[in-house]
């Protein structure tokens, strides 16, 4: 099988006249037999990640809006990484702080 990378975009919208709040984008990586099957898989992944919730009196939905990109990475893509984003710290962390990532078991991303 060949590996593919898809960039998916969801529209986050609210009712009561608010409309589009923002876009959410994410990369996903998966094996597939060909481009057509990969496109179908990207759509299925995007639709499976749609959701909705109530916020006070508003109903908020995240709906798949687009498969922004779909790239064939080949049979052995090496290390797979999504696009990085910048997140501002909530609490200060000193320069001398020792990080111990090996001590925290990461949760699944989906």
Secondary structure, DSSP 8 states (H G I E B T S, - for coil): -EEEEEEEEEEEEETTTTEEEEEEEEEEEEEESSHHHHHHHHHHHHHHT-EEEEETTEEEEEEEEEEEEEEEEES---S----------SS---TT----GGGS------
